[in-house]
Amino acid sequence: MTTREKYLSFYYETAKELPPVNLDPKKTALLIIDLQNEFVLRDFGEALEFQASGEWERWIPFHDRLDETVVPNNRRLLAFFRENKLTVTFGRIACLREDGEDRSPVQKSEGWNNMLLHVDSFAAQMINELAPRKNEIVVNKTTDSVTAGTNYLALLRFMGIETVVVTGIVTDQCVANTVRGLADDGFKVICVEDCCAAGSMEHHDAELRIMNVIYCDVMSTDEVIALVKEKL
C-alpha cells in the first residue's frame, strides 16, 4: 500500500484509481516549515516550558518522533535536493521587531499560538541539522501559513516553481495551513508524511487524511525521492 492509499479520506475511499503524481524536478521546491530551535530542542524553548509546567510527559512522544523520524528524514530529503541542485526553501516563525509588535493578532493572543521569536534570536533559527545555506530562501512569518502575509507565493512564481514538497511542524497547524494556501493558489503540493509531526499521532493522521488528494498528495520520504529521481 502506498502512503497516498493509506491516508484516503471518506471522499476517496471508494475511488478505483488515484490520479498519478507528476512533477518537473526543475520546477519543484522543497519547503521545510518551523523546524526551529524553539520547537525541536529538548533542552531549550518550549521543551523547558513543558517540563516546568508538568506537561513534559505528554510531549515526549512528539519529541521522540522528531528525533527518530522527522529530523532524519528531513535531512535525507534536504541532502537529496541539494545534491541534485533543486530549489530549497524554508518557512519559519520570526518577527522583525524585538517587542513583537509586527506579529499577527493570532501570535499576540493568549494561549497556544502566543509566541515571540525575534528574527535574530537563537530560538528562531532552524536547527543545526537543517540550517539553510547560501542561495536557499528563508521566509519569515508571524502566521501559521507560510503563504499568508509573506512574499513566498511571488517568489515561487518568479522562480518558475509549480510543485512544492512540504515538510515540518506541526502537521495540523502550520503545515496544513501552508498546504491549503499553496493549493488554493494553484500550486501542486506533496506533503511528506514521515517528515512531519503533530502534538499527537491522532492529530497528525487525521489532518493528512483530510488533506490527501484534495489539497496535496501525501507521500513518504522514500516515495518522494523515487519520484523525483524518475523524473530527473
FENJO-V19624 format. One record per pair of residues at least 12 apart in sequence whose ideal C-beta (glycine too) atoms are under 10 Angstrom apart, sorted by the first residue. I is the first residue (numbers start at 1). J is the second residue. If there is no record, write none. Layout:
i->I j->J
i->I j->J
//
This chain:
i->2 j->18
i->2 j->21
i->2 j->217
i->2 j->218
i->2 j->219
i->2 j->220
i->2 j->223
i->3 j->191
i->3 j->192
i->3 j->193
i->3 j->194
i->3 j->208
i->3 j->212
i->3 j->217
i->3 j->218
i->3 j->219
i->3 j->220
i->3 j->221
i->3 j->222
i->3 j->223
i->3 j->224
i->4 j->18
i->4 j->19
i->4 j->21
i->4 j->190
i->4 j->193
i->4 j->208
i->4 j->212
i->4 j->213
i->4 j->216
i->4 j->217
i->4 j->218
i->4 j->219
i->4 j->220
i->4 j->223
i->5 j->18
i->5 j->212
i->5 j->218
i->6 j->193
i->6 j->205
i->6 j->208
i->6 j->209
i->6 j->212
i->6 j->218
i->6 j->220
i->7 j->191
i->7 j->193
i->7 j->205
i->7 j->206
i->7 j->207
i->7 j->208
i->7 j->209
i->7 j->210
i->7 j->211
i->7 j->212
i->7 j->213
i->7 j->217
i->7 j->218
i->7 j->219
i->8 j->209
i->8 j->212
i->8 j->213
i->8 j->218
i->9 j->206
i->9 j->208
i->9 j->209
i->9 j->210
i->9 j->211
i->9 j->212
i->9 j->213
i->9 j->214
i->10 j->209
i->10 j->210
i->11 j->209
i->11 j->210
i->11 j->212
i->11 j->213
i->11 j->214
i->12 j->209
i->12 j->212
i->12 j->213
i->12 j->214
i->13 j->209
i->15 j->213
i->18 j->212
i->18 j->213
i->18 j->217
i->19 j->213
i->19 j->217
i->20 j->217
i->20 j->227
i->21 j->163
i->21 j->188
i->21 j->190
i->21 j->216
i->21 j->217
i->21 j->219
i->21 j->223
i->21 j->224
i->21 j->227
i->22 j->162
i->22 j->163
i->22 j->188
i->22 j->227
i->22 j->231
i->23 j->162
i->23 j->163
i->23 j->164
i->23 j->165
i->23 j->188
i->23 j->190
i->23 j->217
i->23 j->224
i->23 j->227
i->23 j->228
i->23 j->230
i->23 j->231
i->24 j->160
i->24 j->161
i->24 j->162
i->24 j->163
i->24 j->188
i->24 j->228
i->24 j->231
i->24 j->232
i->25 j->81
i->25 j->84
i->25 j->85
i->25 j->86
i->25 j->87
i->25 j->163
i->25 j->227
i->25 j->228
i->25 j->229
i->25 j->230
i->25 j->231
i->25 j->232
i->26 j->84
i->26 j->85
i->26 j->86
i->26 j->87
i->26 j->160
i->26 j->161
i->26 j->162
i->26 j->231
i->26 j->232
i->27 j->86
i->27 j->87
i->27 j->156
i->27 j->159
i->27 j->160
i->27 j->161
i->27 j->162
i->27 j->163
i->27 j->188
i->28 j->81
i->28 j->86
i->28 j->87
i->28 j->161
i->28 j->162
i->28 j->163
i->28 j->164
i->28 j->165
i->28 j->188
i->28 j->190
i->28 j->224
i->28 j->227
i->28 j->228
i->28 j->231
i->29 j->81
i->29 j->86
i->29 j->87
i->29 j->88
i->29 j->89
i->29 j->137
i->29 j->152
i->29 j->155
i->29 j->156
i->29 j->159
i->29 j->160
i->29 j->161
i->29 j->162
i->29 j->163
i->29 j->164
i->29 j->165
i->29 j->166
i->29 j->187
i->30 j->74
i->30 j->77
i->30 j->78
i->30 j->80
i->30 j->81
i->30 j->82
i->30 j->86
i->30 j->87
i->30 j->88
i->30 j->89
i->30 j->90
i->30 j->136
i->30 j->164
i->30 j->165
i->30 j->166
i->30 j->167
i->30 j->190
i->30 j->192
i->30 j->195
i->30 j->224
i->30 j->228
i->31 j->87
i->31 j->88
i->31 j->89
i->31 j->90
i->31 j->91
i->31 j->137
i->31 j->139
i->31 j->146
i->31 j->147
i->31 j->152
i->31 j->156
i->31 j->161
i->31 j->164
i->31 j->165
i->31 j->166
i->31 j->167
i->31 j->168
i->31 j->175
i->31 j->178
i->31 j->179
i->31 j->182
i->31 j->189
i->32 j->74
i->32 j->77
i->32 j->78
i->32 j->81
i->32 j->88
i->32 j->89
i->32 j->90
i->32 j->91
i->32 j->92
i->32 j->126
i->32 j->127
i->32 j->130
i->32 j->132
i->32 j->136
i->32 j->138
i->32 j->146
i->32 j->165
i->32 j->166
i->32 j->167
i->32 j->168
i->32 j->169
i->32 j->192
i->32 j->195
i->33 j->89
i->33 j->90
i->33 j->91
i->33 j->92
i->33 j->93
i->33 j->126
i->33 j->139
i->33 j->141
i->33 j->144
i->33 j->145
i->33 j->146
i->33 j->166
i->33 j->167
i->33 j->168
i->33 j->169
i->33 j->170
i->33 j->171
i->33 j->173
i->33 j->174
i->33 j->175
i->33 j->177
i->33 j->178
i->33 j->179
i->33 j->195
i->33 j->196
i->34 j->90
i->34 j->91
i->34 j->92
i->34 j->93
i->34 j->94
i->34 j->117
i->34 j->126
i->34 j->141
i->34 j->144
i->34 j->146
i->34 j->167
i->34 j->168
i->34 j->169
i->34 j->170
i->34 j->173
i->34 j->174
i->34 j->175
i->34 j->178
i->35 j->66
i->35 j->70
i->35 j->71
i->35 j->74
i->35 j->90
i->35 j->91
i->35 j->92
i->35 j->126
i->35 j->127
i->35 j->129
i->35 j->130
i->35 j->167
i->35 j->168
i->35 j->169
i->35 j->195
i->35 j->196
i->35 j->197
i->36 j->90
i->36 j->92
i->36 j->93
i->36 j->94
i->36 j->117
i->36 j->121
i->36 j->122
i->36 j->123
i->36 j->124
i->36 j->125
i->36 j->126
i->36 j->127
i->36 j->130
i->36 j->168
i->36 j->169
i->37 j->117
i->37 j->121
i->37 j->122
i->37 j->123
i->37 j->124
i->37 j->125
i->37 j->126
i->37 j->127
i->37 j->128
i->38 j->92
i->38 j->93
i->38 j->94
i->38 j->115
i->38 j->117
i->38 j->121
i->38 j->122
i->38 j->123
i->38 j->124
i->38 j->125
i->38 j->127
i->39 j->62
i->39 j->63
i->39 j->66
i->39 j->92
i->39 j->93
i->39 j->115
i->39 j->117
i->39 j->123
i->39 j->127
i->39 j->168
i->39 j->169
i->39 j->170
i->39 j->174
i->39 j->197
i->40 j->63
i->40 j->66
i->40 j->67
i->40 j->70
i->40 j->71
i->40 j->126
i->40 j->127
i->40 j->128
i->40 j->129
i->40 j->130
i->40 j->169
i->40 j->197
i->41 j->63
i->41 j->66
i->41 j->122
i->41 j->123
i->41 j->127
i->41 j->128
i->42 j->56
i->42 j->59
i->42 j->60
i->42 j->63
i->42 j->64
i->42 j->66
i->42 j->67
i->44 j->122
i->44 j->123
i->45 j->115
i->45 j->117
i->45 j->122
i->45 j->123
i->46 j->59
i->46 j->62
i->46 j->63
i->46 j->115
i->46 j->123
i->47 j->59
i->47 j->60
i->47 j->62
i->47 j->63
i->50 j->62
i->50 j->63
i->58 j->199
i->58 j->200
i->59 j->199
i->59 j->200
i->61 j->197
i->61 j->199
i->61 j->200
i->61 j->201
i->62 j->169
i->62 j->170
i->62 j->197
i->62 j->198
i->62 j->199
i->62 j->200
i->62 j->201
i->62 j->203
i->62 j->204
i->63 j->197
i->64 j->197
i->65 j->169
i->65 j->194
i->65 j->196
i->65 j->197
i->65 j->198
i->65 j->200
i->65 j->201
i->65 j->204
i->66 j->127
i->66 j->169
i->66 j->197
i->69 j->193
i->69 j->194
i->69 j->195
i->69 j->196
i->69 j->197
i->69 j->221
i->70 j->167
i->70 j->168
i->70 j->169
i->70 j->171
i->70 j->192
i->70 j->194
i->70 j->195
i->70 j->196
i->70 j->197
i->70 j->221
i->71 j->127
i->71 j->129
i->71 j->130
i->71 j->195
i->71 j->197
i->72 j->129
i->72 j->194
i->72 j->195
i->72 j->221
i->73 j->167
i->73 j->192
i->73 j->193
i->73 j->194
i->73 j->195
i->73 j->196
i->73 j->220
i->73 j->221
i->73 j->222
i->73 j->224
i->73 j->225
i->74 j->126
i->74 j->127
i->74 j->129
i->74 j->130
i->74 j->167
i->74 j->168
i->74 j->192
i->74 j->194
i->74 j->195
i->74 j->196
i->74 j->221
i->75 j->127
i->75 j->129
i->75 j->130
i->75 j->195
i->75 j->221
i->76 j->194
i->76 j->195
i->76 j->221
i->76 j->222
i->76 j->224
i->76 j->225
i->77 j->130
i->77 j->165
i->77 j->167
i->77 j->192
i->77 j->194
i->77 j->195
i->77 j->221
i->77 j->222
i->77 j->224
i->77 j->225
i->77 j->228
i->78 j->90
i->78 j->129
i->78 j->130
i->78 j->131
i->78 j->132
i->78 j->133
i->78 j->136
i->78 j->167
i->78 j->195
i->79 j->225
i->80 j->221
i->80 j->224
i->80 j->225
i->80 j->228
i->80 j->229
i->81 j->136
i->81 j->165
i->81 j->224
i->81 j->225
i->81 j->228
i->82 j->133
i->82 j->136
i->84 j->225
i->84 j->228
i->84 j->229
i->84 j->232
i->86 j->165
i->86 j->228
i->86 j->232
i->87 j->135
i->87 j->136
i->87 j->137
i->87 j->155
i->87 j->156
i->87 j->159
i->87 j->160
i->87 j->161
i->87 j->164
i->87 j->165
i->88 j->130
i->88 j->132
i->88 j->133
i->88 j->135
i->88 j->136
i->88 j->137
i->88 j->138
i->88 j->165
i->89 j->132
i->89 j->136
i->89 j->137
i->89 j->138
i->89 j->139
i->89 j->146
i->89 j->152
i->89 j->155
i->89 j->156
i->89 j->159
i->89 j->161
i->89 j->164
i->89 j->165
i->90 j->126
i->90 j->130
i->90 j->131
i->90 j->132
i->90 j->136
i->90 j->137
i->90 j->138
i->90 j->139
i->90 j->140
i->90 j->146
i->90 j->168
i->91 j->126
i->91 j->137
i->91 j->138
i->91 j->139
i->91 j->140
i->91 j->141
i->91 j->143
i->91 j->144
i->91 j->145
i->91 j->146
i->91 j->147
i->91 j->150
i->91 j->152
i->91 j->166
i->91 j->168
i->91 j->174
i->91 j->175
i->91 j->178
i->92 j->117
i->92 j->119
i->92 j->124
i->92 j->125
i->92 j->126
i->92 j->132
i->92 j->138
i->92 j->139
i->92 j->140
i->92 j->141
i->92 j->146
i->92 j->168
i->92 j->174
i->93 j->107
i->93 j->113
i->93 j->115
i->93 j->116
i->93 j->117
i->93 j->119
i->93 j->123
i->93 j->124
i->93 j->140
i->93 j->141
i->93 j->142
i->93 j->143
i->93 j->144
i->93 j->146
i->93 j->174
i->94 j->116
i->94 j->117
i->94 j->118
i->94 j->119
i->94 j->120
i->94 j->121
i->94 j->123
i->94 j->124
i->94 j->125
i->94 j->138
i->94 j->139
i->94 j->140
i->94 j->141
i->94 j->142
i->95 j->107
i->95 j->108
i->95 j->115
i->95 j->116
i->95 j->117
i->95 j->118
i->95 j->119
i->95 j->121
i->95 j->124
i->95 j->140
i->95 j->141
i->95 j->142
i->96 j->118
i->96 j->119
i->96 j->120
i->96 j->140
i->96 j->142
i->97 j->116
i->97 j->118
i->97 j->119
i->98 j->116
i->98 j->118
i->98 j->119
i->98 j->120
i->98 j->121
i->99 j->116
i->99 j->118
i->100 j->114
i->100 j->115
i->100 j->116
i->100 j->117
i->100 j->118
i->100 j->142
i->101 j->116
i->102 j->119
i->102 j->140
i->102 j->142
i->102 j->149
i->103 j->115
i->103 j->116
i->103 j->117
i->103 j->141
i->103 j->142
i->103 j->143
i->104 j->141
i->104 j->142
i->104 j->143
i->104 j->144
i->104 j->148
i->104 j->149
i->105 j->142
i->105 j->143
i->106 j->142
i->106 j->143
i->106 j->144
i->106 j->148
i->107 j->141
i->107 j->142
i->107 j->143
i->107 j->144
i->108 j->142
i->112 j->173
i->112 j->199
i->113 j->143
i->113 j->144
i->113 j->173
i->115 j->142
i->116 j->142
i->117 j->140
i->117 j->142
i->119 j->138
i->119 j->140
i->124 j->140
i->125 j->138
i->126 j->138
i->126 j->168
i->130 j->167
i->130 j->168
i->137 j->151
i->137 j->152
i->137 j->155
i->137 j->156
i->137 j->159
i->139 j->151
i->139 j->152
i->139 j->155
i->141 j->174
i->141 j->178
i->143 j->174
i->143 j->177
i->143 j->178
i->143 j->181
i->144 j->170
i->144 j->172
i->144 j->173
i->144 j->174
i->144 j->175
i->144 j->176
i->144 j->177
i->144 j->178
i->144 j->181
i->145 j->173
i->145 j->174
i->145 j->175
i->145 j->176
i->145 j->177
i->145 j->178
i->145 j->179
i->145 j->180
i->145 j->181
i->145 j->182
i->146 j->164
i->146 j->166
i->146 j->168
i->146 j->174
i->146 j->175
i->146 j->177
i->146 j->178
i->146 j->179
i->146 j->181
i->146 j->182
i->147 j->164
i->147 j->177
i->147 j->178
i->147 j->179
i->147 j->180
i->147 j->181
i->147 j->182
i->147 j->183
i->147 j->184
i->147 j->185
i->147 j->187
i->148 j->177
i->148 j->178
i->148 j->181
i->150 j->181
i->152 j->164
i->152 j->178
i->152 j->181
i->152 j->182
i->152 j->185
i->153 j->181
i->153 j->182
i->153 j->185
i->153 j->186
i->153 j->187
i->156 j->182
i->156 j->185
i->156 j->187
i->157 j->185
i->157 j->186
i->157 j->187
i->161 j->182
i->161 j->187
i->161 j->188
i->162 j->186
i->162 j->187
i->162 j->188
i->163 j->182
i->163 j->187
i->163 j->188
i->163 j->189
i->163 j->190
i->163 j->217
i->163 j->228
i->164 j->178
i->164 j->179
i->164 j->182
i->164 j->183
i->164 j->187
i->164 j->188
i->164 j->189
i->164 j->190
i->164 j->191
i->164 j->216
i->165 j->188
i->165 j->189
i->165 j->190
i->165 j->191
i->165 j->192
i->165 j->195
i->165 j->216
i->165 j->217
i->165 j->219
i->165 j->221
i->165 j->224
i->165 j->227
i->165 j->228
i->166 j->178
i->166 j->179
i->166 j->182
i->166 j->187
i->166 j->189
i->166 j->190
i->166 j->191
i->166 j->192
i->166 j->195
i->166 j->196
i->166 j->211
i->166 j->216
i->167 j->190
i->167 j->191
i->167 j->192
i->167 j->193
i->167 j->194
i->167 j->195
i->167 j->196
i->167 j->197
i->167 j->221
i->167 j->224
i->168 j->191
i->168 j->192
i->168 j->195
i->168 j->196
i->168 j->197
i->169 j->195
i->169 j->196
i->169 j->197
i->169 j->198
i->169 j->199
i->169 j->204
i->170 j->196
i->170 j->197
i->170 j->198
i->170 j->199
i->170 j->200
i->170 j->203
i->170 j->204
i->170 j->207
i->171 j->191
i->171 j->193
i->171 j->195
i->171 j->196
i->171 j->197
i->171 j->198
i->171 j->199
i->171 j->200
i->171 j->201
i->171 j->203
i->171 j->204
i->171 j->205
i->171 j->206
i->171 j->207
i->171 j->208
i->171 j->211
i->172 j->196
i->172 j->197
i->172 j->198
i->172 j->199
i->172 j->200
i->172 j->202
i->172 j->203
i->172 j->204
i->172 j->205
i->172 j->206
i->172 j->207
i->172 j->208
i->172 j->210
i->172 j->211
i->173 j->198
i->173 j->199
i->173 j->203
i->173 j->207
i->174 j->196
i->175 j->191
i->175 j->192
i->175 j->195
i->175 j->196
i->175 j->197
i->175 j->198
i->175 j->204
i->175 j->207
i->175 j->208
i->175 j->211
i->175 j->216
i->176 j->191
i->176 j->196
i->176 j->198
i->176 j->203
i->176 j->207
i->176 j->208
i->176 j->210
i->176 j->211
i->176 j->215
i->176 j->216
i->178 j->191
i->178 j->216
i->179 j->191
i->179 j->207
i->179 j->208
i->179 j->211
i->179 j->212
i->179 j->214
i->179 j->215
i->179 j->216
i->179 j->218
i->180 j->210
i->180 j->211
i->180 j->214
i->180 j->215
i->180 j->216
i->181 j->215
i->182 j->215
i->182 j->216
i->183 j->211
i->183 j->214
i->183 j->215
i->183 j->216
i->184 j->215
i->187 j->216
i->188 j->216
i->188 j->217
i->189 j->211
i->189 j->215
i->189 j->216
i->189 j->217
i->189 j->218
i->190 j->216
i->190 j->217
i->190 j->218
i->190 j->219
i->190 j->223
i->190 j->224
i->190 j->227
i->190 j->228
i->191 j->207
i->191 j->208
i->191 j->211
i->191 j->212
i->191 j->215
i->191 j->216
i->191 j->217
i->191 j->218
i->191 j->219
i->191 j->224
i->192 j->216
i->192 j->217
i->192 j->218
i->192 j->219
i->192 j->220
i->192 j->221
i->192 j->222
i->192 j->223
i->192 j->224
i->192 j->225
i->193 j->205
i->193 j->208
i->193 j->212
i->193 j->218
i->193 j->219
i->193 j->220
i->193 j->221
i->193 j->223
i->193 j->224
i->194 j->219
i->194 j->220
i->194 j->221
i->194 j->222
i->194 j->223
i->194 j->224
i->195 j->219
i->195 j->220
i->195 j->221
i->195 j->224
i->196 j->208
i->196 j->218
//
